[in-house]
């Protein structure tokens, strides 16, 4: 079970664009000037600036399932 959780955590850490890529999508420009535009259906908002790169997630397991081991394994397998 802990191996599966570590794999999940590593996927979240290595996601291109970080976890913001799940919330903000780039809208293709159709008119001049070709400025980037981002939309979030979750927040129902547009923005012109690219969202900050945020990596990670929450490990929400029950007591005794090895959250400390999962966190330490993720740190050791994904050096900065």
N, CA, C and O atoms as a printed pandas DataFrame, in Angstrom:
     atom_number atom_name residue_name chain_id  residue_number  x_coord  y_coord  z_coord
0              1         N          UNK        A               1    0.824   -1.209    0.000
1              2        CA          UNK        A               1    0.000    0.000    0.000
2              3         C          UNK        A               1    0.860    1.261    0.000
3              4         O          UNK        A               1    0.534    2.244   -0.666
4              5         N          UNK        A               2    1.955    1.224    0.749
5              6        CA          UNK        A               2    2.823    2.400    0.808
6              7         C          UNK        A               2    3.520    2.644   -0.527
7              8         O          UNK        A               2    3.742    3.794   -0.906
8              9         N          UNK        A               3    3.868    1.574   -1.242
9             10        CA          UNK        A               3    4.485    1.742   -2.565
10            11         C          UNK        A               3    3.535    2.471   -3.511
11            12         O          UNK        A               3    3.951    3.343   -4.274
12            13         N          UNK        A               4    2.274    2.109   -3.453
13            14        CA          UNK        A               4    1.269    2.755   -4.302
14            15         C          UNK        A               4    1.144    4.237   -3.940
15            16         O          UNK        A               4    1.035    5.082   -4.829
16            17         N          UNK        A               5    1.158    4.550   -2.676
17            18        CA          UNK        A               5    1.051    5.945   -2.234
18            19         C          UNK        A               5    2.284    6.748   -2.624
19            20         O          UNK        A               5    2.172    7.917   -2.993
20            21         N          UNK        A               6    3.461    6.129   -2.547
21            22        CA          UNK        A               6    4.691    6.822   -2.952
22            23         C          UNK        A               6    4.656    7.100   -4.454
23            24         O          UNK        A               6    5.056    8.179   -4.890
24            25         N          UNK        A               7    4.183    6.138   -5.251
25            26        CA          UNK        A               7    4.066    6.367   -6.694
26            27         C          UNK        A               7    3.109    7.520   -6.991
27            28         O          UNK        A               7    3.378    8.343   -7.865
28            29         N          UNK        A               8    2.001    7.578   -6.269
29            30        CA          UNK        A               8    1.054    8.683   -6.445
30            31         C          UNK        A               8    1.717   10.014   -6.121
31            32         O          UNK        A               8    1.576   10.984   -6.865
32            33         N          UNK        A               9    2.444   10.054   -5.003
33            34        CA          UNK        A               9    3.110   11.292   -4.593
34            35         C          UNK        A               9    4.165   11.708   -5.611
35            36         O          UNK        A               9    4.300   12.896   -5.903
36            37         N          UNK        A              10    4.911   10.755   -6.154
37            38        CA          UNK        A              10    5.922   11.079   -7.160
38            39         C          UNK        A              10    5.275   11.602   -8.443
39            40         O          UNK        A              10    5.812   12.509   -9.079
40            41         N          UNK        A              11    4.143   11.047   -8.822
41            42        CA          UNK        A              11    3.433   11.560  -10.001
42            43         C          UNK        A              11    3.017   13.002   -9.787
43            44         O          UNK        A              11    3.131   13.823  -10.697
44            45         N          UNK        A              12    2.535   13.319   -8.591
45            46        CA          UNK        A              12    2.136   14.699   -8.299
46            47         C          UNK        A              12    3.335   15.638   -8.320
47            48         O          UNK        A              12    3.229   16.765   -8.804
48            49         N          UNK        A              13    4.463   15.191   -7.806
49            50        CA          UNK        A              13    5.669   16.022   -7.778
50            51         C          UNK        A              13    6.211   16.259   -9.183
51            52         O          UNK        A              13    6.767   17.323   -9.457
52            53         N          UNK        A              14    6.058   15.294  -10.067
53            54        CA          UNK        A              14    6.672   15.363  -11.399
54            55         C          UNK        A              14    5.700   15.785  -12.490
55            56         O          UNK        A              14    6.058   15.751  -13.667
56            57         N          UNK        A              15    4.503   16.175  -12.145
57            58        CA          UNK        A              15    3.523   16.604  -13.136
58            59         C          UNK        A              15    4.002   17.875  -13.824
59            60         O          UNK        A              15    4.283   18.868  -13.153
60            61         N          UNK        A              16    4.100   17.863  -15.164
61            62        CA          UNK        A              16    4.490   19.101  -15.859
62            63         C          UNK        A              16    3.455   20.196  -15.581
63            64         O          UNK        A              16    2.253   19.971  -15.723
64            65         N          UNK        A              17    3.919   21.351  -15.194
65            66        CA          UNK        A              17    3.017   22.442  -14.867
66            67         C          UNK        A              17    2.544   22.416  -13.429
67            68         O          UNK        A              17    1.829   23.321  -13.000
68            69         N          UNK        A              18    2.931   21.391  -12.671
69            70        CA          UNK        A              18    2.537   21.301  -11.269
70            71         C          UNK        A              18    1.055   21.021  -11.110
71            72         O          UNK        A              18    0.362   20.723  -12.083
72            73         N          UNK        A              19    0.577   21.117   -9.888
73            74        CA          UNK        A              19   -0.839   20.828   -9.646
74            75         C          UNK        A              19   -1.743   21.918  -10.220
75            76         O          UNK        A              19   -2.949   21.716  -10.360
76            77         N          UNK        A              20   -1.162   23.071  -10.549
77            78        CA          UNK        A              20   -1.968   24.123  -11.165
78            79         C          UNK        A              20   -2.484   23.697  -12.531
79            80         O          UNK        A              20   -3.494   24.223  -12.999
80            81         N          UNK        A              21   -1.797   22.736  -13.188
81            82        CA          UNK        A              21   -2.256   22.284  -14.498
82            83         C          UNK        A              21   -3.604   21.570  -14.407
83            84         O          UNK        A              21   -4.297   21.437  -15.415
84            85         N          UNK        A              22   -3.986   21.108  -13.210
85            86        CA          UNK        A              22   -5.298   20.495  -13.031
86            87         C          UNK        A              22   -6.395   21.556  -12.925
87            88         O          UNK        A              22   -7.561   21.275  -13.202
88            89         N          UNK        A              23   -6.025   22.763  -12.529
89            90        CA          UNK        A              23   -7.012   23.816  -12.288
90            91         C          UNK        A              23   -7.083   24.866  -13.390
91            92         O          UNK        A              23   -8.147   25.441  -13.619
92            93         N          UNK        A              24   -5.965   25.130  -14.081
93            94        CA          UNK        A              24   -5.899   26.188  -15.082
94            95         C          UNK        A              24   -5.508   25.607  -16.432
95            96         O          UNK        A              24   -4.494   24.919  -16.546
96            97         N          UNK        A              25   -6.302   25.880  -17.444
97            98        CA          UNK        A              25   -6.000   25.452  -18.800
98            99         C          UNK        A              25   -5.699   26.647  -19.676
99           100         O          UNK        A              25   -6.289   27.715  -19.515
100          101         N          UNK        A              26   -4.775   26.460  -20.609
101          102        CA          UNK        A              26   -4.415   27.546  -21.522
102          103         C          UNK        A              26   -5.451   27.605  -22.638
103          104         O          UNK        A              26   -5.782   26.592  -23.254
104          105         N          UNK        A              27   -5.956   28.813  -22.885
105          106        CA          UNK        A              27   -6.959   29.035  -23.929
106          107         C          UNK        A              27   -6.225   29.463  -25.188
107          108         O          UNK        A              27   -5.415   30.388  -25.132
108          109         N          UNK        A              28   -6.480   28.823  -26.320
109          110        CA          UNK        A              28   -5.794   29.233  -27.546
110          111         C          UNK        A              28   -6.204   30.640  -27.968
111          112         O          UNK        A              28   -7.383   30.992  -27.938
112          113         N          UNK        A              29   -5.217   31.435  -28.359
113          114        CA          UNK        A              29   -5.475   32.808  -28.797
114          115         C          UNK        A              29   -6.010   32.787  -30.217
115          116         O          UNK        A              29   -5.497   32.059  -31.068
116          117         N          UNK        A              30   -7.037   33.583  -30.477
117          118        CA          UNK        A              30   -7.637   33.627  -31.812
118          119         C          UNK        A              30   -7.548   35.012  -32.444
119          120         O          UNK        A              30   -7.877   35.172  -33.620
120          121         N          UNK        A              31   -7.118   35.992  -31.702
121          122        CA          UNK        A              31   -7.061   37.358  -32.229
122          123         C          UNK        A              31   -5.716   37.975  -31.881
123          124         O          UNK        A              31   -5.009   37.507  -30.988
124          125         N          UNK        A              32   -5.384   39.025  -32.599
125          126        CA          UNK        A              32   -4.150   39.770  -32.328
126          127         C          UNK        A              32   -4.397   40.714  -31.171
127          128         O          UNK        A              32   -5.520   41.210  -31.077
128          129         N          UNK        A              33   -3.493   41.006  -30.309
129          130        CA          UNK        A              33   -2.190   40.355  -30.205
130          131         C          UNK        A              33   -2.342   38.979  -29.572
131          132         O          UNK        A              33   -3.273   38.743  -28.801
132          133         N          UNK        A              34   -1.438   38.084  -29.895
133          134        CA          UNK        A              34   -1.497   36.703  -29.411
134          135         C          UNK        A              34   -1.007   36.628  -27.971
135          136         O          UNK        A              34    0.139   36.258  -27.716
136          137         N          UNK        A              35   -1.869   36.975  -27.045
137          138        CA          UNK        A              35   -1.509   36.896  -25.628
138          139         C          UNK        A              35   -2.048   35.598  -25.044
139          140         O          UNK        A              35   -3.110   35.114  -25.436
140          141         N          UNK        A              36   -1.303   35.052  -24.109
141          142        CA          UNK        A              36   -1.750   33.834  -23.449
142          143         C          UNK        A              36   -2.894   34.157  -22.502
143          144         O          UNK        A              36   -2.893   35.188  -21.829
144          145         N          UNK        A              37   -3.851   33.274  -22.463
145          146        CA          UNK        A              37   -4.993   33.436  -21.590
146          147         C          UNK        A              37   -5.248   32.091  -20.919
147          148         O          UNK        A              37   -5.182   31.049  -21.571
148          149         N          UNK        A              38   -5.535   32.108  -19.636
149          150        CA          UNK        A              38   -5.757   30.888  -18.863
150          151         C          UNK        A              38   -7.146   30.931  -18.251
151          152         O          UNK        A              38   -7.609   31.980  -17.801
152          153         N          UNK        A              39   -7.811   29.765  -18.239
153          154        CA          UNK        A              39   -9.163   29.679  -17.692
154          155         C          UNK        A              39   -9.236   28.537  -16.683
155          156         O          UNK        A              39   -8.659   27.469  -16.886
156          157         N          UNK        A              40   -9.954   28.785  -15.598
157          158        CA          UNK        A              40  -10.188   27.762  -14.586
158          159         C          UNK        A              40  -11.684   27.513  -14.465
159          160         O          UNK        A              40  -12.418   28.389  -14.007
160          161         N          UNK        A              41  -12.153   26.322  -14.873
161          162        CA          UNK        A              41  -13.573   26.025  -14.688
162          163         C          UNK        A              41  -13.948   25.883  -13.211
163          164         O          UNK        A              41  -15.096   26.113  -12.830
164          165         N          UNK        A              42  -12.970   25.503  -12.384
165          166        CA          UNK        A              42  -13.239   25.361  -10.955
166          167         C          UNK        A              42  -13.550   26.716  -10.322
167          168         O          UNK        A              42  -14.486   26.845   -9.533
168          169         N          UNK        A              43  -12.751   27.725  -10.680
169          170        CA          UNK        A              43  -12.942   29.073  -10.120
170          171         C          UNK        A              43  -13.819   29.948  -11.013
171          172         O          UNK        A              43  -14.227   31.036  -10.607
172          173         N          UNK        A              44  -14.113   29.476  -12.235
173          174        CA          UNK        A              44  -14.895   30.221  -13.220
174          175         C          UNK        A              44  -14.274   31.598  -13.485
175          176         O          UNK        A              44  -14.957   32.622  -13.465
176          177         N          UNK        A              45  -12.948   31.588  -13.735
177          178        CA          UNK        A              45  -12.208   32.836  -13.947
178          179         C          UNK        A              45  -11.208   32.696  -15.076
179          180         O          UNK        A              45  -10.722   31.606  -15.377
180          181         N          UNK        A              46  -10.912   33.840  -15.695
181          182        CA          UNK        A              46   -9.837   33.956  -16.667
182          183         C          UNK        A              46   -8.693   34.717  -16.027
183          184         O          UNK        A              46   -8.898   35.500  -15.099
184          185         N          UNK        A              47   -7.481   34.483  -16.530
185          186        CA          UNK        A              47   -6.336   35.281  -16.093
186          187         C          UNK        A              47   -5.350   35.379  -17.238
187          188         O          UNK        A              47   -5.281   34.492  -18.090
188          189         N          UNK        A              48   -4.584   36.467  -17.255
189          190        CA          UNK        A              48   -3.606   36.712  -18.313
190          191         C          UNK        A              48   -2.243   36.171  -17.919
191          192         O          UNK        A              48   -1.489   35.701  -18.771
192          193         N          UNK        A              49   -1.922   36.233  -16.636
193          194        CA          UNK        A              49   -0.615   35.757  -16.180
194          195         C          UNK        A              49   -0.646   34.243  -15.976
195          196         O          UNK        A              49   -1.659   33.667  -15.578
196          197         N          UNK        A              50    0.490   33.623  -16.261
197          198        CA          UNK        A              50    0.602   32.176  -16.090
198          199         C          UNK        A              50    0.555   31.841  -14.595
199          200         O          UNK        A              50    1.207   32.510  -13.794
200          201         N          UNK        A              51   -0.208   30.815  -14.216
201          202        CA          UNK        A              51   -0.263   30.430  -12.797
202          203         C          UNK        A              51    1.112   30.003  -12.292
203          204         O          UNK        A              51    1.918   29.458  -13.046
204          205         N          UNK        A              52    1.370   30.253  -11.022
205          206        CA          UNK        A              52    2.645   29.853  -10.418
206          207         C          UNK        A              52    2.775   28.336  -10.422
207          208         O          UNK        A              52    1.780   27.615  -10.356
208          209         N          UNK        A              53    4.004   27.869  -10.499
209          210        CA          UNK        A              53    4.282   26.441  -10.482
210          211         C          UNK        A              53    4.256   25.945   -9.046
211          212         O          UNK        A              53    5.104   26.318   -8.234
212          213         N          UNK        A              54    3.289   25.111   -8.742
213          214        CA          UNK        A              54    3.145   24.543   -7.406
214          215         C          UNK        A              54    3.136   23.036   -7.554
215          216         O          UNK        A              54    2.372   22.484   -8.346
216          217         N          UNK        A              55    3.977   22.384   -6.799
217          218        CA          UNK        A              55    4.059   20.931   -6.866
218          219         C          UNK        A              55    3.633   20.328   -5.536
219          220         O          UNK        A              55    3.688   20.986   -4.497
220          221         N          UNK        A              56    3.207   19.065   -5.579
221          222        CA          UNK        A              56    2.896   18.366   -4.337
222          223         C          UNK        A              56    1.441   17.985   -4.232
223          224         O          UNK        A              56    0.700   18.014   -5.215
224          225         N          UNK        A              57    1.048   17.634   -3.049
225          226        CA          UNK        A              57   -0.311   17.202   -2.768
226          227         C          UNK        A              57   -0.450   16.920   -1.286
227          228         O          UNK        A              57    0.460   17.191   -0.503
228          229         N          UNK        A              58   -1.571   16.386   -0.916
229          230        CA          UNK        A              58   -1.833   16.053    0.481
230          231         C          UNK        A              58   -1.876   14.544    0.644
231          232         O          UNK        A              58   -2.529   13.850   -0.135
232          233         N          UNK        A              59   -1.193   14.043    1.642
233          234        CA          UNK        A              59   -1.256   12.621    1.966
234          235         C          UNK        A              59   -2.262   12.480    3.114
235          236         O          UNK        A              59   -1.954   12.780    4.267
236          237         N          UNK        A              60   -3.442   12.027    2.780
237          238        CA          UNK        A              60   -4.525   11.919    3.764
238          239         C          UNK        A              60   -4.870   10.450    3.968
239          240         O          UNK        A              60   -5.860    9.951    3.431
240          241         N          UNK        A              61   -4.058    9.780    4.734
241          242        CA          UNK        A              61   -4.275    8.377    5.039
242          243         C          UNK        A              61   -4.686    8.252    6.505
243          244         O          UNK        A              61   -4.491    9.176    7.295
244          245         N          UNK        A              62   -5.244    7.127    6.849
245          246        CA          UNK        A              62   -5.631    6.895    8.234
246          247         C          UNK        A              62   -4.404    6.653    9.099
247          248         O          UNK        A              62   -3.315    6.382    8.591
248          249         N          UNK        A              63   -4.590    6.752   10.391
249          250        CA          UNK        A              63   -3.487    6.525   11.321
250          251         C          UNK        A              63   -2.903    5.133   11.138
251          252         O          UNK        A              63   -3.627    4.155   10.955
252          253         N          UNK        A              64   -1.586    5.066   11.192
253          254        CA          UNK        A              64   -0.911    3.781   11.129
254          255         C          UNK        A              64   -0.622    3.253    9.745
255          256         O          UNK        A              64   -0.121    2.138    9.605
256          257         N          UNK        A              65   -0.932    4.043    8.698
257          258        CA          UNK        A              65   -0.697    3.570    7.332
258          259         C          UNK        A              65    0.622    4.077    6.747
259          260         O          UNK        A              65    0.896    3.853    5.568
260          261         N          UNK        A              66    1.433    4.748    7.543
261          262        CA          UNK        A              66    2.782    5.086    7.109
262          263         C          UNK        A              66    2.941    6.393    6.360
263          264         O          UNK        A              66    3.693    6.455    5.387
264          265         N          UNK        A              67    2.247    7.443    6.790
265          266        CA          UNK        A              67    2.388    8.739    6.126
266          267         C          UNK        A              67    3.815    9.269    6.218
267          268         O          UNK        A              67    4.305    9.887    5.273
268          269         N          UNK        A              68    4.476    9.037    7.329
269          270        CA          UNK        A              68    5.857    9.490    7.499
270          271         C          UNK        A              68    6.773    8.764    6.528
271          272         O          UNK        A              68    7.635    9.388    5.910
272          273         N          UNK        A              69    6.601    7.463    6.386
273          274        CA          UNK        A              69    7.407    6.673    5.452
274          275         C          UNK        A              69    7.153    7.136    4.015
275          276         O          UNK        A              69    8.086    7.249    3.220
276          277         N          UNK        A              70    5.901    7.399    3.692
277          278        CA          UNK        A              70    5.546    7.869    2.347
278          279         C          UNK        A              70    6.219    9.209    2.065
279          280         O          UNK        A              70    6.802    9.396    0.997
280          281         N          UNK        A              71    6.142   10.141    3.012
281          282        CA          UNK        A              71    6.745   11.460    2.823
282          283         C          UNK        A              71    8.260   11.370    2.695
283          284         O          UNK        A              71    8.843   12.005    1.816
284          285         N          UNK        A              72    8.901   10.598    3.552
285          286        CA          UNK        A              72   10.359   10.456    3.484
286          287         C          UNK        A              72   10.792    9.758    2.197
287          288         O          UNK        A              72   11.795   10.146    1.598
288          289         N          UNK        A              73   10.068    8.752    1.768
289          290        CA          UNK        A              73   10.389    8.059    0.530
290          291         C          UNK        A              73   10.265    8.992   -0.665
291          292         O          UNK        A              73   11.101    8.966   -1.568
292          293         N          UNK        A              74    9.218    9.820   -0.671
293          294        CA          UNK        A              74    9.033   10.769   -1.764
294          295         C          UNK        A              74   10.179   11.772   -1.806
295          296         O          UNK        A              74   10.662   12.107   -2.887
296          297         N          UNK        A              75   10.619   12.253   -0.659
297          298        CA          UNK        A              75   11.730   13.199   -0.610
298          299         C          UNK        A              75   13.008   12.551   -1.129
299          300         O          UNK        A              75   13.752   13.168   -1.892
300          301         N          UNK        A              76   13.267   11.312   -0.722
301          302        CA          UNK        A              76   14.500   10.642   -1.136
302          303         C          UNK        A              76   14.477   10.258   -2.619
303          304         O          UNK        A              76   15.526   10.262   -3.264
304          305         N          UNK        A              77   13.313    9.929   -3.168
305          306        CA          UNK        A              77   13.218    9.530   -4.571
306          307         C          UNK        A              77   13.086   10.694   -5.527
307          308         O          UNK        A              77   13.187   10.510   -6.740
308          309         N          UNK        A              78   12.861   11.892   -5.006
309          310        CA          UNK        A              78   12.660   13.052   -5.874
310          311         C          UNK        A              78   13.514   14.225   -5.371
311          312         O          UNK        A              78   12.971   15.205   -4.861
312          313         N          UNK        A              79   14.841   14.136   -5.507
313          314        CA          UNK        A              79   15.681   15.213   -5.000
314          315         C          UNK        A              79   15.496   16.500   -5.804
315          316         O          UNK        A              79   15.223   16.460   -7.003
316          317         N          UNK        A              80   15.644   17.620   -5.143
317          318        CA          UNK        A              80   15.449   18.924   -5.798
318          319         C          UNK        A              80   16.596   19.258   -6.720
319          320         O          UNK        A              80   16.594   20.316   -7.350
